[in-house]
Amino acid sequence: MAAAEERRIVIFHGVGEPGRVLEPGESRYWLGVDRFRAALDRIAAHPDRQRLSITFDDGNDSDLLIAAPELLRRGLQAEFFVLSGRTGQAGSLDAGQIRELMQMGMRIGSHGVAHSDWSGLSTPELQRELATSKEALEAICGVPVSSAAIPFGRYNAAVLRALKGAGYAVAYSSDGGSAAPAAFLHPRTSLRRDTTDSILENILSGTMPPWKRLRRFAGMTVRAWF
């Protein structure tokens, strides 16, 4: 696959003030509204915009209340990966809000049920996690849900096999770098509170030192095979 065909995929999480108690270490993935808007401005104005994709993890209610209107103002779309076990809870999207995102032209994917580490689950637990979330979201959306984002970016060969077995057509990780459209596993890069403008530009441009690219490739290969 030629590099020119690859895409760079960024991950946002929460925006603004959280409406729920955050997990340990989660706060660094929440962006202030101004910082979020500035990041979207850079994406919208980027010369390689057509090769950039935007995703959101966790199903926070800021996805609809803040993120989606800002995306639409810039002519951008995104895919939102929802935790089905949090649907309707304080600070998280409810079923009506998920459908509202779809009406705005956004896509919905699965992030599992309970934000658990899939690589640490037994085979029956993992199968239930993937199937339960898929079924719950499809009942809400009224259409097939065929994509999943791996919580914490932790996966192994068993996780990838289970995702395919559950009927997902594509899985998203947090490995960084570029994604080949035809591949099953799509690496993404998280934008965090400490992501500087220069780092963001490198992410959007697909700039990665050779040593880091090699280490990334080796890590993905090992995780995918063992």
Number of C-alpha atoms within 10 A of each C-alpha: 9 6 10 8 12 17 24 24 24 24 21 21 24 28 22 16 12 16 14 12 10 10 7 7 7 12 15 14 18 20 22 13 16 11 16 21 18 12 18 19 14 15 22 17 10 15 11 14 16 11 17 19 18 19 23 23 23 26 27 27 24 19 24 19 14 16 22 20 15 19 19 14 9 14 9 18 17 20 19 30 25 27 25 27 17 19 23 14 13 14 18 25 25 19 16 13 18 24 17 15 21 15 10 14 14 19 19 27 28 31 29 29 21 14 17 16 15 25 20 13 14 11 14 9 12 22 17 15 22 23 20 18 23 25 15 18 23 17 13 14 19 9 10 15 21 18 22 26 27 25 23 13 16 16 20 18 15 18 23 22 11 18 23 14 13 18 15 21 15 19 22 22 20 20 19 20 25 26 21 17 13 11 12 17 20 22 24 25 21 20 21 20 14 10 17 12 12 9 13 19 16 13 23 25 19 19 13 14 8 9 9 11 15 12 11 15 13 12 12 17 13 11 16 16 10 9
